[in-house]
Amino acid sequence: MRDEILEKSSLFFTVKQVAERLQLSLSMVYALIAKGDLLCHEFGSCKRIRSDDLESFLALNRKEAPKKLRRQGRHF
């Protein structure tokens, strides 16, 4: 069981993989890292995002839709 936990927590993504996964630009992912919103590990000039850190980032940035949307004369 310990090996399973270690294996899951040691899964890393490149910045490009995270950008593709979240459908964001590379520059947006780099900006999130620079602001400290998305944690990463640096190995020389390479940045890697741990899967657990990505999941934490997603959980912290989840917004629920308002219960009642106000009508502003626009159709969705």
KAWOGI-V776910 format. One record per helix or strand of 3 or more residues. SS is the DSSP state (H for helix, E for strand). FROM is the first residue (numbers start at 1). TO is the last residue. If there is no record, write none. Layout:
BEGIN
ss=SS from=FROM to=TO
ss=SS from=FROM to=TO
END
This chain:
BEGIN
ss=H from=2 to=9
ss=E from=12 to=14
ss=H from=15 to=22
ss=H from=26 to=35
ss=E from=41 to=43
ss=E from=46 to=50
ss=H from=51 to=60
END
